[in-house]
Amino acid sequence: MSPGESMGPVARRLAALVRDRRLLEDPCQAAAAGRLDAVYRRAVASRRGLKRPVPLRRMGLYLHGGVGVGKSLLMDTLAEHVREELRVPVRRAHFHEFMLGKSNAPLMPAPLPAPIPPDYTP
Protein backbone atom coordinates (compact mmCIF):
# COMPACT_ATOMS: atom_id res chain seq x y z
CA MET A 1 0.00 0.00 0.00
CA SER A 2 1.38 3.37 -0.99
CA PRO A 3 1.80 6.16 1.55
CA GLY A 4 -1.39 8.13 2.03
CA GLU A 5 -3.60 5.30 0.81
CA SER A 6 -6.00 4.31 3.57
CA MET A 7 -6.52 0.73 4.59
CA GLY A 8 -9.54 -1.05 3.21
CA PRO A 9 -11.95 -3.17 5.24
CA VAL A 10 -9.91 -6.37 5.04
CA ALA A 11 -6.65 -4.76 6.19
CA ARG A 12 -8.51 -2.85 8.94
CA ARG A 13 -10.02 -6.06 10.33
CA LEU A 14 -6.67 -7.85 10.16
CA ALA A 15 -4.94 -4.92 11.94
CA ALA A 16 -7.62 -4.94 14.66
CA LEU A 17 -7.18 -8.69 15.23
CA VAL A 18 -3.40 -8.25 15.49
CA ARG A 19 -3.80 -5.21 17.79
CA ASP A 20 -6.17 -7.23 20.03
CA ARG A 21 -3.60 -10.06 20.09
CA ARG A 22 -6.06 -12.48 18.52
CA LEU A 23 -3.64 -13.01 15.61
CA LEU A 24 0.10 -12.76 15.20
CA GLU A 25 1.43 -10.24 12.72
CA ASP A 26 2.16 -11.95 9.39
CA PRO A 27 3.57 -9.98 6.42
CA CYS A 28 2.13 -12.48 3.91
CA GLN A 29 -1.32 -12.15 5.44
CA ALA A 30 -1.03 -8.36 5.39
CA ALA A 31 -0.05 -8.47 1.69
CA ALA A 32 -3.05 -10.70 0.91
CA ALA A 33 -5.32 -8.28 2.80
CA GLY A 34 -3.99 -5.44 0.66
CA ARG A 35 -4.72 -7.38 -2.54
CA LEU A 36 -8.26 -8.17 -1.35
CA ASP A 37 -8.78 -4.50 -0.48
CA ALA A 38 -7.75 -3.64 -4.06
CA VAL A 39 -10.53 -5.94 -5.32
CA TYR A 40 -12.91 -4.17 -2.94
CA ARG A 41 -11.84 -0.71 -4.17
CA ARG A 42 -12.42 -1.80 -7.80
CA ALA A 43 -15.89 -3.02 -6.84
CA VAL A 44 -16.71 0.27 -5.11
CA ALA A 45 -15.36 2.33 -8.04
CA SER A 46 -17.40 0.37 -10.56
CA ARG A 47 -20.64 1.17 -8.71
CA ARG A 48 -20.01 4.77 -7.59
CA GLY A 49 -22.42 7.43 -8.81
CA LEU A 50 -24.86 5.09 -10.50
CA LYS A 51 -28.56 5.30 -9.67
CA ARG A 52 -29.09 1.80 -10.92
CA PRO A 53 -25.72 0.04 -10.65
CA VAL A 54 -24.67 -2.19 -13.46
CA PRO A 55 -23.68 -5.74 -12.50
CA LEU A 56 -20.06 -6.12 -11.51
CA ARG A 57 -17.89 -7.94 -13.95
CA ARG A 58 -16.33 -11.01 -12.50
CA MET A 59 -13.46 -10.19 -10.21
CA GLY A 60 -11.34 -12.68 -8.43
CA LEU A 61 -8.19 -13.42 -6.58
CA TYR A 62 -6.66 -16.81 -5.90
CA LEU A 63 -5.24 -17.18 -2.39
CA HIS A 64 -3.08 -20.14 -1.52
CA GLY A 65 -1.20 -21.19 1.56
CA GLY A 66 -1.02 -23.71 4.32
CA VAL A 67 -3.82 -24.74 6.62
CA GLY A 68 -4.66 -22.18 9.29
CA VAL A 69 -2.87 -19.15 7.84
CA GLY A 70 -6.03 -17.02 7.55
CA LYS A 71 -7.18 -17.36 3.94
CA SER A 72 -10.81 -18.00 4.90
CA LEU A 73 -10.81 -15.18 7.46
CA LEU A 74 -9.65 -12.68 4.86
CA MET A 75 -12.04 -13.93 2.17
CA ASP A 76 -14.98 -13.91 4.58
CA THR A 77 -14.20 -10.30 5.49
CA LEU A 78 -14.14 -9.23 1.85
CA ALA A 79 -17.33 -11.16 1.06
CA GLU A 80 -19.12 -9.60 4.03
CA HIS A 81 -18.25 -6.05 2.98
CA VAL A 82 -19.16 -6.55 -0.67
CA ARG A 83 -22.44 -8.23 0.24
CA GLU A 84 -23.51 -5.76 2.97
CA GLU A 85 -22.07 -2.43 1.85
CA LEU A 86 -22.37 -2.79 -1.92
CA ARG A 87 -25.43 -5.05 -1.82
CA VAL A 88 -23.88 -7.42 -4.33
CA PRO A 89 -24.40 -11.16 -4.13
CA VAL A 90 -21.15 -12.97 -3.45
CA ARG A 91 -20.18 -16.55 -4.17
CA ARG A 92 -17.21 -17.55 -2.06
CA ALA A 93 -15.83 -21.04 -2.56
CA HIS A 94 -12.89 -23.10 -1.51
CA PHE A 95 -10.87 -24.43 -4.45
CA HIS A 96 -12.34 -27.94 -4.39
CA GLU A 97 -15.90 -26.55 -4.29
CA PHE A 98 -15.09 -24.19 -7.14
CA MET A 99 -13.68 -26.98 -9.29
CA LEU A 100 -16.66 -29.26 -8.61
CA GLY A 101 -18.94 -26.44 -9.73
CA LYS A 102 -17.20 -26.10 -13.09
CA SER A 103 -19.58 -28.52 -14.82
CA ASN A 104 -18.81 -27.14 -18.29
CA ALA A 105 -15.07 -27.45 -17.92
CA PRO A 106 -13.42 -30.85 -18.06
CA LEU A 107 -11.55 -31.68 -14.89
CA MET A 108 -9.41 -34.28 -16.61
CA PRO A 109 -8.21 -34.60 -20.21
CA ALA A 110 -10.15 -36.89 -22.50
CA PRO A 111 -9.02 -40.52 -22.26
CA LEU A 112 -6.50 -41.72 -24.78
CA PRO A 113 -7.58 -44.36 -27.26
CA ALA A 114 -6.86 -47.93 -26.23
CA PRO A 115 -3.28 -48.97 -27.00
CA ILE A 116 -2.66 -51.30 -29.88
CA PRO A 117 -2.36 -54.84 -28.52
CA PRO A 118 1.08 -56.42 -29.02
CA ASP A 119 -0.38 -59.35 -31.00
CA TYR A 120 -2.15 -57.08 -33.52
CA THR A 121 -1.47 -57.87 -37.17
CA PRO A 122 -2.87 -55.69 -39.95
Buried (B, 14 or more C-beta within 10 A) or exposed (E): BEEEEEBBBBBBBBBEBBEEEEBEEBEEBBEBBBBBBBBBEEBBEBBEEEEEEEEBEEEEEEBEEEEEBBBEBBBBBBBBBBEEEBEBEBEBEEEEEEEEEEEEEEEEEEEEEEEEEEEEEE
